[in-house]
């Protein structure tokens, strides 16, 4: 049952937003999106109509934030410089967007009368762990500035928790699958793109553990977090992932599906090379299942099938080279500051 009428989604024209916004509009929400639209003007075109308001702008612009928050009941904060290489391209820029802009956004949301604030953190805040199951109580050992600033925002939000301002933190696994604002710089998506369109998969390292989550499951969780009673989520943090596998195992899954489903790729090969990327974690999502009854419905295999269908359908042209599919290439091209 809907408690809220109007939701602001920061970064709503991104990879997740392009799946989430149409879902919420269809569910009857009025949605405002605040985004720079770096990845194209039309990613939300299917959702356009009287229930969607699109605001082109920067979350660091507090005047614009105040205007955007008018009449908003809930905030889903997705906007950020969203992976390690993009962040490292300009660390000061990354800090200004991912950390410095965070506390003002939370405070302005409260002042505007928003009743719920949902924050997309990341499971990479755990860094490298030998623990068989990384729960929400596991120490945070961020290895990169991206992960560090994601983690530093968490206590700032929890300090703002009040009876009339419900805060909740999600630490998602690595996402995968098709979106109208496609990313092809995420593990499953990279491997599938190369398998289908280059005819070869290269695995860097391969022993690193990765937890994955289908993008449609991610979107459905955000919808659920808008619907749940405050008492179930107030001031809480939840891991959310579906499957934990090594990168090598993911590559084998991708290869098996592509060999079967894509003509001409029956002899697809996997090449393994060394890597200095040692980020590895096996996140446990038992808490969200136990407390919220949330269980992802989709698998890595579903994401691979969805991407194959998108490639075959011509929805992802020039997928090996087009800048818009790769965050760091886009950041280099637009020279945001």
Secondary structure as UniProt FT lines:
FT   STRAND          6..10
FT   TURN            11..13
FT   TURN            15..16
FT   HELIX           17..26
FT   TURN            27..28
FT   STRAND          30..35
FT   TURN            38..39
FT   TURN            43..44
FT   HELIX           45..47
FT   TURN            50..51
FT   STRAND          52..56
FT   TURN            59..60
FT   HELIX           62..69
FT   TURN            70..71
FT   STRAND          74..77
FT   HELIX           84..89
FT   HELIX           91..95
FT   HELIX           96..100
FT   HELIX           101..111
FT   TURN            112..113
FT   STRAND          116..120
FT   HELIX           123..126
FT   TURN            136..137
FT   HELIX           145..158
FT   TURN            159..160
FT   TURN            163..164
FT   STRAND          165..172
FT   STRAND          174..176
FT   HELIX           187..197
FT   STRAND          200..204
FT   STRAND          209..214
FT   HELIX           215..227
FT   HELIX           230..233
FT   TURN            234..235
FT   STRAND          236..240
FT   STRAND          243..246
FT   HELIX           247..261
FT   TURN            263..264
FT   TURN            266..267
FT   STRAND          269..273
FT   HELIX           286..292
FT   HELIX           300..312
FT   TURN            313..314
FT   TURN            317..321
FT   HELIX           323..325
FT   HELIX           327..334
//
